[in-house]
């Protein structure tokens, strides 16, 4: 569950501008502010089921955006390459070729 929450938080960060204000509000309350479905339903004076349905549809939309745009995947790849570059630099055997290769990998992500 924690892994899904973390993933949804990242997807929300990347794609929140593509959501409607209502979708964005529900996702923010549920995932970022840790509101329960009941608390959100009470806040908006709707049923708990309506909140659940909206959040599930929005999760699917976020996953579809990620499948097409791959912003989160590229973000993770960048982090991985940066970590590898740090390790190379810390080894004091600075291999310019390795670092140049990694920089090229980063450039290809865009």
Biopython code that builds the backbone (N, CA, C, O; Angstrom):
import numpy as np
from Bio.PDB.StructureBuilder import StructureBuilder

atoms = [
    (1, "UNK", "N", (0.828, -1.202, 0.000)),
    (1, "UNK", "CA", (0.000, 0.000, 0.000)),
    (1, "UNK", "C", (0.866, 1.259, 0.000)),
    (1, "UNK", "O", (0.558, 2.230, -0.691)),
    (2, "UNK", "N", (1.945, 1.237, 0.773)),
    (2, "UNK", "CA", (2.818, 2.404, 0.832)),
    (2, "UNK", "C", (3.453, 2.685, -0.522)),
    (2, "UNK", "O", (3.604, 3.840, -0.919)),
    (3, "UNK", "N", (3.825, 1.614, -1.234)),
    (3, "UNK", "CA", (4.420, 1.776, -2.560)),
    (3, "UNK", "C", (3.413, 2.414, -3.523)),
    (3, "UNK", "O", (3.778, 3.280, -4.318)),
    (4, "UNK", "N", (2.151, 1.989, -3.452)),
    (4, "UNK", "CA", (1.120, 2.565, -4.317)),
    (4, "UNK", "C", (0.901, 4.037, -3.966)),
    (4, "UNK", "O", (0.767, 4.878, -4.855)),
    (5, "UNK", "N", (0.865, 4.341, -2.684)),
    (5, "UNK", "CA", (0.676, 5.725, -2.248)),
    (5, "UNK", "C", (1.817, 6.604, -2.745)),
    (5, "UNK", "O", (1.587, 7.709, -3.237)),
    (6, "UNK", "N", (3.037, 6.117, -2.616)),
    (6, "UNK", "CA", (4.190, 6.881, -3.091)),
    (6, "UNK", "C", (4.109, 7.098, -4.596)),
    (6, "UNK", "O", (4.360, 8.200, -5.083)),
    (7, "UNK", "N", (3.761, 6.055, -5.327)),
    (7, "UNK", "CA", (3.639, 6.166, -6.783)),
    (7, "UNK", "C", (2.552, 7.178, -7.149)),
    (7, "UNK", "O", (2.765, 8.029, -8.013)),
    (8, "UNK", "N", (1.403, 7.092, -6.505)),
    (8, "UNK", "CA", (0.306, 8.020, -6.805)),
    (8, "UNK", "C", (0.698, 9.457, -6.486)),
    (8, "UNK", "O", (0.332, 10.380, -7.214)),
    (9, "UNK", "N", (1.438, 9.647, -5.403)),
    (9, "UNK", "CA", (1.905, 10.993, -5.068)),
    (9, "UNK", "C", (2.797, 11.552, -6.168)),
    (9, "UNK", "O", (2.661, 12.712, -6.556)),
    (10, "UNK", "N", (3.708, 10.725, -6.669)),
    (10, "UNK", "CA", (4.579, 11.167, -7.759)),
    (10, "UNK", "C", (3.772, 11.443, -9.028)),
    (10, "UNK", "O", (3.956, 12.475, -9.673)),
    (11, "UNK", "N", (2.883, 10.521, -9.381)),
    (11, "UNK", "CA", (2.075, 10.719, -10.587)),
    (11, "UNK", "C", (1.223, 11.979, -10.453)),
    (11, "UNK", "O", (1.066, 12.738, -11.409)),
    (12, "UNK", "N", (0.685, 12.189, -9.273)),
    (12, "UNK", "CA", (-0.106, 13.404, -9.030)),
    (12, "UNK", "C", (0.774, 14.641, -9.213)),
    (12, "UNK", "O", (0.354, 15.612, -9.842)),
    (13, "UNK", "N", (1.977, 14.612, -8.673)),
    (13, "UNK", "CA", (2.897, 15.747, -8.837)),
    (13, "UNK", "C", (3.168, 16.044, -10.309)),
    (13, "UNK", "O", (3.170, 17.204, -10.723)),
    (14, "UNK", "N", (3.392, 15.015, -11.080)),
    (14, "UNK", "CA", (3.727, 15.199, -12.487)),
    (14, "UNK", "C", (2.529, 15.620, -13.342)),
    (14, "UNK", "O", (2.682, 16.421, -14.265)),
    (15, "UNK", "N", (1.348, 15.092, -13.047)),
    (15, "UNK", "CA", (0.219, 15.266, -13.954)),
    (15, "UNK", "C", (-0.970, 16.039, -13.373)),
    (15, "UNK", "O", (-2.035, 16.069, -13.989)),
    (16, "UNK", "N", (-0.813, 16.652, -12.223)),
    (16, "UNK", "CA", (-1.957, 17.306, -11.587)),
    (16, "UNK", "C", (-2.580, 18.413, -12.445)),
    (16, "UNK", "O", (-3.780, 18.669, -12.347)),
    (17, "UNK", "N", (-1.783, 19.061, -13.273)),
    (17, "UNK", "CA", (-2.338, 20.127, -14.105)),
    (17, "UNK", "C", (-3.271, 19.592, -15.192)),
    (17, "UNK", "O", (-4.013, 20.363, -15.801)),
    (18, "UNK", "N", (-3.242, 18.283, -15.440)),
    (18, "UNK", "CA", (-4.126, 17.678, -16.429)),
    (18, "UNK", "C", (-5.465, 17.230, -15.829)),
    (18, "UNK", "O", (-6.357, 16.779, -16.548)),
    (19, "UNK", "N", (-5.589, 17.359, -14.522)),
    (19, "UNK", "CA", (-6.805, 16.933, -13.825)),
    (19, "UNK", "C", (-7.779, 18.096, -13.678)),
    (19, "UNK", "O", (-7.392, 19.263, -13.721)),
    (20, "UNK", "N", (-9.045, 17.751, -13.504)),
    (20, "UNK", "CA", (-10.044, 18.778, -13.200)),
    (20, "UNK", "C", (-9.816, 19.256, -11.767)),
    (20, "UNK", "O", (-9.164, 18.560, -10.988)),
    (21, "UNK", "N", (-10.334, 20.419, -11.409)),
    (21, "UNK", "CA", (-10.174, 20.889, -10.022)),
    (21, "UNK", "C", (-10.725, 19.892, -8.992)),
    (21, "UNK", "O", (-10.126, 19.701, -7.934)),
    (22, "UNK", "N", (-11.857, 19.261, -9.297)),
    (22, "UNK", "CA", (-12.438, 18.286, -8.366)),
    (22, "UNK", "C", (-11.535, 17.068, -8.223)),
    (22, "UNK", "O", (-11.282, 16.611, -7.108)),
    (23, "UNK", "N", (-11.047, 16.539, -9.342)),
    (23, "UNK", "CA", (-10.140, 15.384, -9.287)),
    (23, "UNK", "C", (-8.886, 15.738, -8.495)),
    (23, "UNK", "O", (-8.429, 14.970, -7.649)),
    (24, "UNK", "N", (-8.353, 16.885, -8.780)),
    (24, "UNK", "CA", (-7.136, 17.322, -8.100)),
    (24, "UNK", "C", (-7.368, 17.462, -6.595)),
    (24, "UNK", "O", (-6.530, 17.060, -5.787)),
    (25, "UNK", "N", (-8.498, 18.028, -6.236)),
    (25, "UNK", "CA", (-8.818, 18.216, -4.821)),
    (25, "UNK", "C", (-8.971, 16.876, -4.097)),
    (25, "UNK", "O", (-8.416, 16.688, -3.015)),
    (26, "UNK", "N", (-9.718, 15.950, -4.689)),
    (26, "UNK", "CA", (-9.906, 14.633, -4.074)),
    (26, "UNK", "C", (-8.569, 13.908, -3.894)),
    (26, "UNK", "O", (-8.291, 13.345, -2.835)),
    (27, "UNK", "N", (-7.752, 13.930, -4.943)),
    (27, "UNK", "CA", (-6.455, 13.242, -4.877)),
    (27, "UNK", "C", (-5.548, 13.881, -3.834)),
    (27, "UNK", "O", (-4.854, 13.186, -3.093)),
    (28, "UNK", "N", (-5.560, 15.183, -3.785)),
    (28, "UNK", "CA", (-4.740, 15.894, -2.812)),
    (28, "UNK", "C", (-5.166, 15.552, -1.385)),
    (28, "UNK", "O", (-4.334, 15.247, -0.531)),
    (29, "UNK", "N", (-6.463, 15.609, -1.146)),
    (29, "UNK", "CA", (-6.963, 15.290, 0.195)),
    (29, "UNK", "C", (-6.662, 13.838, 0.569)),
    (29, "UNK", "O", (-6.231, 13.553, 1.686)),
    (30, "UNK", "N", (-6.891, 12.929, -0.370)),
    (30, "UNK", "CA", (-6.739, 11.503, -0.081)),
    (30, "UNK", "C", (-5.276, 11.084, 0.055)),
    (30, "UNK", "O", (-4.909, 10.413, 1.020)),
    (31, "UNK", "N", (-4.444, 11.476, -0.902)),
    (31, "UNK", "CA", (-3.067, 10.999, -0.902)),
    (31, "UNK", "C", (-2.088, 11.913, -0.175)),
    (31, "UNK", "O", (-1.178, 11.428, 0.498)),
    (32, "UNK", "N", (-2.257, 13.207, -0.299)),
    (32, "UNK", "CA", (-1.292, 14.108, 0.330)),
    (32, "UNK", "C", (-1.656, 14.461, 1.771)),
    (32, "UNK", "O", (-0.787, 14.558, 2.638)),
    (33, "UNK", "N", (-2.956, 14.651, 2.011)),
    (33, "UNK", "CA", (-3.392, 15.051, 3.355)),
    (33, "UNK", "C", (-3.927, 13.892, 4.184)),
    (33, "UNK", "O", (-4.314, 14.080, 5.337)),
    (34, "UNK", "N", (-3.951, 12.689, 3.602)),
    (34, "UNK", "CA", (-4.345, 11.472, 4.307)),
    (34, "UNK", "C", (-5.768, 11.524, 4.861)),
    (34, "UNK", "O", (-6.041, 10.985, 5.933)),
    (35, "UNK", "N", (-6.676, 12.175, 4.127)),
    (35, "UNK", "CA", (-8.076, 12.167, 4.519)),
    (35, "UNK", "C", (-8.663, 10.804, 4.176)),
    (35, "UNK", "O", (-8.232, 10.156, 3.222)),
    (36, "UNK", "N", (-9.642, 10.378, 4.953)),
    (36, "UNK", "CA", (-10.361, 9.146, 4.624)),
    (36, "UNK", "C", (-11.421, 9.466, 3.582)),
    (36, "UNK", "O", (-11.749, 10.629, 3.345)),
    (37, "UNK", "N", (-11.954, 8.412, 2.960)),
    (37, "UNK", "CA", (-13.032, 8.604, 1.993)),
    (37, "UNK", "C", (-14.225, 9.281, 2.654)),
    (37, "UNK", "O", (-14.867, 10.148, 2.060)),
    (38, "UNK", "N", (-14.516, 8.881, 3.882)),
    (38, "UNK", "CA", (-15.624, 9.468, 4.628)),
    (38, "UNK", "C", (-15.419, 10.947, 4.906)),
    (38, "UNK", "O", (-16.360, 11.736, 4.817)),
    (39, "UNK", "N", (-14.200, 11.323, 5.240)),
    (39, "UNK", "CA", (-13.913, 12.736, 5.510)),
    (39, "UNK", "C", (-14.064, 13.586, 4.248)),
    (39, "UNK", "O", (-14.577, 14.704, 4.302)),
    (40, "UNK", "N", (-13.622, 13.057, 3.131)),
    (40, "UNK", "CA", (-13.760, 13.780, 1.867)),
    (40, "UNK", "C", (-15.239, 13.881, 1.487)),
    (40, "UNK", "O", (-15.704, 14.933, 1.049)),
    (41, "UNK", "N", (-15.967, 12.784, 1.658)),
    (41, "UNK", "CA", (-17.400, 12.772, 1.352)),
    (41, "UNK", "C", (-18.135, 13.807, 2.201)),
    (41, "UNK", "O", (-19.002, 14.523, 1.699)),
    (42, "UNK", "N", (-17.796, 13.885, 3.461)),
    (42, "UNK", "CA", (-18.415, 14.857, 4.359)),
    (42, "UNK", "C", (-18.081, 16.291, 3.929)),
    (42, "UNK", "O", (-18.948, 17.166, 3.936)),
    (43, "UNK", "N", (-16.844, 16.515, 3.562)),
    (43, "UNK", "CA", (-16.385, 17.841, 3.129)),
    (43, "UNK", "C", (-17.153, 18.320, 1.895)),
    (43, "UNK", "O", (-17.503, 19.497, 1.801)),
    (44, "UNK", "N", (-17.415, 17.419, 0.954)),
    (44, "UNK", "CA", (-18.085, 17.776, -0.304)),
    (44, "UNK", "C", (-19.570, 17.442, -0.316)),
    (44, "UNK", "O", (-20.256, 17.673, -1.312)),
    (45, "UNK", "N", (-20.062, 16.898, 0.789)),
    (45, "UNK", "CA", (-21.476, 16.548, 0.936)),
    (45, "UNK", "C", (-21.950, 15.616, -0.189)),
    (45, "UNK", "O", (-22.975, 15.844, -0.831)),
    (46, "UNK", "N", (-21.163, 14.567, -0.395)),
    (46, "UNK", "CA", (-21.506, 13.528, -1.366)),
    (46, "UNK", "C", (-21.300, 12.179, -0.698)),
    (46, "UNK", "O", (-20.848, 12.109, 0.445)),
    (47, "UNK", "N", (-21.630, 11.112, -1.408)),
    (47, "UNK", "CA", (-21.479, 9.785, -0.819)),
    (47, "UNK", "C", (-20.015, 9.350, -0.813)),
    (47, "UNK", "O", (-19.204, 9.805, -1.619)),
    (48, "UNK", "N", (-19.716, 8.479, 0.097)),
    (48, "UNK", "CA", (-18.370, 7.891, 0.184)),
    (48, "UNK", "C", (-18.054, 7.130, -1.109)),
    (48, "UNK", "O", (-16.920, 7.150, -1.586)),
    (49, "UNK", "N", (-19.066, 6.460, -1.669)),
    (49, "UNK", "CA", (-18.897, 5.704, -2.908)),
    (49, "UNK", "C", (-18.537, 6.625, -4.075)),
    (49, "UNK", "O", (-17.727, 6.262, -4.927)),
    (50, "UNK", "N", (-19.137, 7.809, -4.111)),
    (50, "UNK", "CA", (-18.838, 8.771, -5.191)),
    (50, "UNK", "C", (-17.382, 9.221, -5.107)),
    (50, "UNK", "O", (-16.712, 9.366, -6.129)),
    (51, "UNK", "N", (-16.902, 9.437, -3.901)),
    (51, "UNK", "CA", (-15.494, 9.820, -3.709)),
    (51, "UNK", "C", (-14.591, 8.672, -4.159)),
    (51, "UNK", "O", (-13.629, 8.885, -4.896)),
    (52, "UNK", "N", (-14.903, 7.469, -3.716)),
    (52, "UNK", "CA", (-14.111, 6.290, -4.085)),
    (52, "UNK", "C", (-14.041, 6.131, -5.598)),
    (52, "UNK", "O", (-12.965, 5.923, -6.158)),
    (53, "UNK", "N", (-15.196, 6.231, -6.258)),
    (53, "UNK", "CA", (-15.254, 6.072, -7.722)),
    (53, "UNK", "C", (-14.407, 7.134, -8.412)),
    (53, "UNK", "O", (-13.677, 6.836, -9.357)),
    (54, "UNK", "N", (-14.507, 8.371, -7.938)),
    (54, "UNK", "CA", (-13.743, 9.460, -8.550)),
    (54, "UNK", "C", (-12.247, 9.241, -8.383)),
    (54, "UNK", "O", (-11.480, 9.445, -9.324)),
    (55, "UNK", "N", (-11.834, 8.831, -7.207)),
    (55, "UNK", "CA", (-10.408, 8.598, -6.955)),
    (55, "UNK", "C", (-9.899, 7.444, -7.813)),
    (55, "UNK", "O", (-8.814, 7.538, -8.387)),
    (56, "UNK", "N", (-10.660, 6.361, -7.911)),
    (56, "UNK", "CA", (-10.246, 5.211, -8.737)),
    (56, "UNK", "C", (-10.134, 5.596, -10.207)),
    (56, "UNK", "O", (-9.177, 5.210, -10.878)),
    (57, "UNK", "N", (-11.111, 6.357, -10.714)),
    (57, "UNK", "CA", (-11.038, 6.812, -12.113)),
    (57, "UNK", "C", (-9.823, 7.715, -12.331)),
    (57, "UNK", "O", (-9.152, 7.636, -13.360)),
    (58, "UNK", "N", (-9.557, 8.561, -11.358)),
    (58, "UNK", "CA", (-8.418, 9.476, -11.478)),
    (58, "UNK", "C", (-7.106, 8.708, -11.422)),
    (58, "UNK", "O", (-6.170, 9.046, -12.147)),
    (59, "UNK", "N", (-7.014, 7.692, -10.588)),
    (59, "UNK", "CA", (-5.813, 6.852, -10.546)),
    (59, "UNK", "C", (-5.559, 6.209, -11.914)),
    (59, "UNK", "O", (-4.425, 6.168, -12.390)),
    (60, "UNK", "N", (-6.622, 5.714, -12.528)),
    (60, "UNK", "CA", (-6.493, 5.100, -13.857)),
    (60, "UNK", "C", (-6.017, 6.141, -14.869)),
    (60, "UNK", "O", (-5.156, 5.855, -15.702)),
    (61, "UNK", "N", (-6.575, 7.343, -14.796)),
    (61, "UNK", "CA", (-6.153, 8.410, -15.709)),
    (61, "UNK", "C", (-4.678, 8.730, -15.528)),
    (61, "UNK", "O", (-3.947, 8.880, -16.507)),
    (62, "UNK", "N", (-4.235, 8.834, -14.268)),
    (62, "UNK", "CA", (-2.830, 9.138, -14.001)),
    (62, "UNK", "C", (-1.921, 8.051, -14.565)),
    (62, "UNK", "O", (-0.869, 8.350, -15.130)),
    (63, "UNK", "N", (-2.322, 6.798, -14.415)),
    (63, "UNK", "CA", (-1.538, 5.688, -14.963)),
    (63, "UNK", "C", (-1.511, 5.751, -16.497)),
    (63, "UNK", "O", (-0.494, 5.435, -17.113)),
    (64, "UNK", "N", (-2.615, 6.155, -17.103)),
    (64, "UNK", "CA", (-2.657, 6.290, -18.563)),
    (64, "UNK", "C", (-1.745, 7.420, -19.031)),
    (64, "UNK", "O", (-1.043, 7.282, -20.033)),
    (65, "UNK", "N", (-1.755, 8.538, -18.305)),
    (65, "UNK", "CA", (-0.848, 9.638, -18.645)),
    (65, "UNK", "C", (0.598, 9.173, -18.565)),
    (65, "UNK", "O", (1.413, 9.489, -19.431)),
    (66, "UNK", "N", (0.903, 8.424, -17.521)),
    (66, "UNK", "CA", (2.278, 7.939, -17.335)),
    (66, "UNK", "C", (2.659, 6.962, -18.457)),
    (66, "UNK", "O", (3.788, 6.987, -18.947)),
    (67, "UNK", "N", (1.733, 6.119, -18.852)),
    (67, "UNK", "CA", (2.019, 5.163, -19.931)),
    (67, "UNK", "C", (2.345, 5.892, -21.237)),
    (67, "UNK", "O", (3.152, 5.413, -22.035)),
    (68, "UNK", "N", (1.726, 7.030, -21.447)),
    (68, "UNK", "CA", (1.953, 7.781, -22.689)),
    (68, "UNK", "C", (3.138, 8.734, -22.598)),
    (68, "UNK", "O", (3.923, 8.843, -23.541)),
    (69, "UNK", "N", (3.269, 9.416, -21.479)),
    (69, "UNK", "CA", (4.276, 10.477, -21.358)),
    (69, "UNK", "C", (5.556, 10.059, -20.634)),
    (69, "UNK", "O", (6.617, 10.641, -20.861)),
    (70, "UNK", "N", (5.459, 9.065, -19.776)),
    (70, "UNK", "CA", (6.608, 8.479, -19.067)),
    (70, "UNK", "C", (7.444, 9.486, -18.266)),
    (70, "UNK", "O", (8.659, 9.324, -18.156)),
    (71, "UNK", "N", (6.812, 10.513, -17.712)),
    (71, "UNK", "CA", (7.554, 11.506, -16.932)),
    (71, "UNK", "C", (8.134, 10.907, -15.649)),
    (71, "UNK", "O", (9.279, 11.186, -15.292)),
    (72, "UNK", "N", (7.348, 10.090, -14.964)),
    (72, "UNK", "CA", (7.828, 9.487, -13.721)),
    (72, "UNK", "C", (8.944, 8.485, -14.012)),
    (72, "UNK", "O", (9.943, 8.445, -13.294)),
    (73, "UNK", "N", (8.782, 7.686, -15.048)),
    (73, "UNK", "CA", (9.819, 6.710, -15.412)),
    (73, "UNK", "C", (11.130, 7.420, -15.735)),
    (73, "UNK", "O", (12.191, 6.996, -15.276)),
    (74, "UNK", "N", (11.069, 8.482, -16.511)),
    (74, "UNK", "CA", (12.280, 9.230, -16.859)),
    (74, "UNK", "C", (12.899, 9.881, -15.628)),
    (74, "UNK", "O", (14.122, 9.957, -15.507)),
    (75, "UNK", "N", (12.056, 10.346, -14.722)),
    (75, "UNK", "CA", (12.531, 10.913, -13.464)),
    (75, "UNK", "C", (13.321, 9.872, -12.670)),
    (75, "UNK", "O", (14.400, 10.162, -12.152)),
    (76, "UNK", "N", (12.777, 8.661, -12.581)),
    (76, "UNK", "CA", (13.459, 7.586, -11.856)),
    (76, "UNK", "C", (14.778, 7.217, -12.540)),
    (76, "UNK", "O", (15.780, 6.977, -11.867)),
    (77, "UNK", "N", (14.781, 7.172, -13.866)),
    (77, "UNK", "CA", (16.005, 6.855, -14.602)),
    (77, "UNK", "C", (17.066, 7.928, -14.366)),
    (77, "UNK", "O", (18.244, 7.622, -14.183)),
    (78, "UNK", "N", (16.631, 9.187, -14.371)),
    (78, "UNK", "CA", (17.575, 10.279, -14.097)),
    (78, "UNK", "C", (18.197, 10.142, -12.712)),
    (78, "UNK", "O", (19.409, 10.285, -12.548)),
    (79, "UNK", "N", (17.361, 9.866, -11.722)),
    (79, "UNK", "CA", (17.872, 9.695, -10.359)),
    (79, "UNK", "C", (18.904, 8.576, -10.299)),
    (79, "UNK", "O", (19.935, 8.711, -9.640)),
    (80, "UNK", "N", (18.629, 7.482, -10.982)),
    (80, "UNK", "CA", (19.539, 6.343, -11.010)),
    (80, "UNK", "C", (20.871, 6.740, -11.644)),
    (80, "UNK", "O", (21.934, 6.402, -11.124)),
    (81, "UNK", "N", (20.814, 7.453, -12.761)),
    (81, "UNK", "CA", (22.046, 7.874, -13.439)),
    (81, "UNK", "C", (22.828, 8.857, -12.583)),
    (81, "UNK", "O", (24.054, 8.774, -12.506)),
    (82, "UNK", "N", (22.134, 9.786, -11.940)),
    (82, "UNK", "CA", (22.816, 10.735, -11.049)),
    (82, "UNK", "C", (23.541, 10.008, -9.918)),
    (82, "UNK", "O", (24.669, 10.355, -9.567)),
    (83, "UNK", "N", (22.879, 8.996, -9.353)),
    (83, "UNK", "CA", (23.512, 8.222, -8.271)),
    (83, "UNK", "C", (24.760, 7.500, -8.776)),
    (83, "UNK", "O", (25.782, 7.467, -8.090)),
    (84, "UNK", "N", (24.677, 6.930, -9.959)),
    (84, "UNK", "CA", (25.842, 6.258, -10.543)),
    (84, "UNK", "C", (26.978, 7.249, -10.777)),
    (84, "UNK", "O", (28.143, 6.934, -10.534)),
    (85, "UNK", "N", (26.638, 8.437, -11.246)),
    (85, "UNK", "CA", (27.661, 9.462, -11.481)),
    (85, "UNK", "C", (28.333, 9.881, -10.173)),
    (85, "UNK", "O", (29.548, 10.072, -10.123)),
    (86, "UNK", "N", (27.531, 10.021, -9.120)),
    (86, "UNK", "CA", (28.095, 10.366, -7.804)),
    (86, "UNK", "C", (29.075, 9.301, -7.338)),
    (86, "UNK", "O", (30.154, 9.610, -6.832)),
    (87, "UNK", "N", (28.686, 8.040, -7.516)),
    (87, "UNK", "CA", (29.570, 6.940, -7.111)),
    (87, "UNK", "C", (30.887, 6.980, -7.868)),
    (87, "UNK", "O", (31.950, 6.778, -7.282)),
    (88, "UNK", "N", (30.819, 7.236, -9.151)),
    (88, "UNK", "CA", (32.039, 7.316, -9.966)),
    (88, "UNK", "C", (32.929, 8.451, -9.475)),
    (88, "UNK", "O", (34.145, 8.294, -9.360)),
    (89, "UNK", "N", (32.316, 9.586, -9.190)),
    (89, "UNK", "CA", (33.100, 10.739, -8.719)),
    (89, "UNK", "C", (33.714, 10.479, -7.349)),
    (89, "UNK", "O", (34.814, 10.951, -7.063)),
    (90, "UNK", "N", (33.016, 9.738, -6.505)),
    (90, "UNK", "CA", (33.524, 9.453, -5.166)),
    (90, "UNK", "C", (34.641, 8.419, -5.175)),
    (90, "UNK", "O", (35.402, 8.329, -4.212)),
    (91, "UNK", "N", (34.752, 7.648, -6.231)),
    (91, "UNK", "CA", (35.794, 6.625, -6.317)),
    (91, "UNK", "C", (37.159, 7.225, -6.633)),
    (91, "UNK", "O", (38.171, 6.526, -6.582)),
    (92, "UNK", "N", (37.192, 8.489, -6.951)),
    (92, "UNK", "CA", (38.418, 9.218, -7.260)),
    (92, "UNK", "C", (39.154, 8.698, -8.493)),
    (92, "UNK", "O", (40.199, 9.236, -8.856)),
    (93, "UNK", "N", (38.640, 7.692, -9.120)),
    (93, "UNK", "CA", (39.214, 7.228, -10.380)),
    (93, "UNK", "C", (38.282, 7.760, -11.462)),
    (93, "UNK", "O", (37.631, 7.007, -12.186)),
    (94, "UNK", "N", (38.247, 9.072, -11.540)),
    (94, "UNK", "CA", (37.299, 9.737, -12.433)),
    (94, "UNK", "C", (37.490, 9.298, -13.876)),
    (94, "UNK", "O", (38.470, 9.648, -14.533)),
    (95, "UNK", "N", (36.565, 8.554, -14.327)),
    (95, "UNK", "CA", (36.596, 8.101, -15.700)),
    (95, "UNK", "C", (35.735, 9.045, -16.530)),
    (95, "UNK", "O", (34.506, 9.012, -16.461)),
    (96, "UNK", "N", (36.396, 9.880, -17.308)),
    (96, "UNK", "CA", (35.668, 10.845, -18.122)),
    (96, "UNK", "C", (34.753, 10.146, -19.122)),
    (96, "UNK", "O", (33.648, 10.619, -19.391)),
    (97, "UNK", "N", (35.199, 9.043, -19.662)),
    (97, "UNK", "CA", (34.376, 8.324, -20.638)),
    (97, "UNK", "C", (33.080, 7.826, -20.012)),
    (97, "UNK", "O", (32.015, 7.923, -20.622)),
    (98, "UNK", "N", (33.168, 7.293, -18.793)),
    (98, "UNK", "CA", (31.969, 6.803, -18.109)),
    (98, "UNK", "C", (31.001, 7.950, -17.845)),
    (98, "UNK", "O", (29.797, 7.829, -18.069)),
    (99, "UNK", "N", (31.553, 9.071, -17.363)),
    (99, "UNK", "CA", (30.698, 10.219, -17.070)),
    (99, "UNK", "C", (30.082, 10.786, -18.346)),
    (99, "UNK", "O", (28.904, 11.142, -18.355)),
    (100, "UNK", "N", (30.847, 10.873, -19.403)),
    (100, "UNK", "CA", (30.306, 11.359, -20.667)),
    (100, "UNK", "C", (29.205, 10.436, -21.178)),
    (100, "UNK", "O", (28.200, 10.902, -21.714)),
    (101, "UNK", "N", (29.389, 9.155, -21.017)),
    (101, "UNK", "CA", (28.381, 8.187, -21.425)),
    (101, "UNK", "C", (27.089, 8.386, -20.636)),
    (101, "UNK", "O", (25.996, 8.307, -21.197)),
    (102, "UNK", "N", (27.215, 8.641, -19.360)),
    (102, "UNK", "CA", (26.040, 8.860, -18.527)),
    (102, "UNK", "C", (25.331, 10.161, -18.868)),
    (102, "UNK", "O", (24.102, 10.231, -18.851)),
    (103, "UNK", "N", (26.109, 11.190, -19.177)),
    (103, "UNK", "CA", (25.517, 12.463, -19.590)),
    (103, "UNK", "C", (24.728, 12.261, -20.879)),
    (103, "UNK", "O", (23.641, 12.817, -21.034)),
    (104, "UNK", "N", (25.257, 11.485, -21.786)),
    (104, "UNK", "CA", (24.541, 11.171, -23.033)),
    (104, "UNK", "C", (23.251, 10.423, -22.732)),
    (104, "UNK", "O", (22.233, 10.656, -23.383)),
    (105, "UNK", "N", (23.286, 9.529, -21.756)),
    (105, "UNK", "CA", (22.077, 8.801, -21.365)),
    (105, "UNK", "C", (21.020, 9.768, -20.843)),
    (105, "UNK", "O", (19.838, 9.638, -21.159)),
    (106, "UNK", "N", (21.454, 10.736, -20.042)),
    (106, "UNK", "CA", (20.524, 11.733, -19.519)),
    (106, "UNK", "C", (19.927, 12.564, -20.654)),
    (106, "UNK", "O", (18.731, 12.855, -20.648)),
    (107, "UNK", "N", (20.730, 12.935, -21.599)),
    (107, "UNK", "CA", (20.236, 13.731, -22.714)),
    (107, "UNK", "C", (19.219, 12.975, -23.549)),
    (107, "UNK", "O", (18.281, 13.572, -24.078)),
    (108, "UNK", "N", (19.396, 11.677, -23.669)),
    (108, "UNK", "CA", (18.473, 10.860, -24.461)),
    (108, "UNK", "C", (17.084, 10.745, -23.796)),
    (108, "UNK", "O", (16.090, 10.467, -24.468)),
    (109, "UNK", "N", (17.032, 10.960, -22.485)),
    (109, "UNK", "CA", (15.746, 10.852, -21.792)),
    (109, "UNK", "C", (14.793, 11.985, -22.180)),
    (109, "UNK", "O", (13.580, 11.858, -22.018)),
    (110, "UNK", "N", (15.325, 13.060, -22.677)),
    (110, "UNK", "CA", (14.465, 14.185, -23.073)),
    (110, "UNK", "C", (14.218, 14.191, -24.519)),
    (110, "UNK", "O", (13.516, 15.068, -25.021)),
]
sb = StructureBuilder()
sb.init_structure("model")
sb.init_model(0)
sb.init_chain("A")
sb.init_seg("    ")
for serial, (resi, resn, name, xyz) in enumerate(atoms, 1):
    if name == "N":
        sb.init_residue(resn, " ", resi, " ")
    sb.init_atom(name, np.array(xyz, "f"), 0.0, 1.0, " ", f" {name:<3s}", serial, name[0])
structure = sb.get_structure()
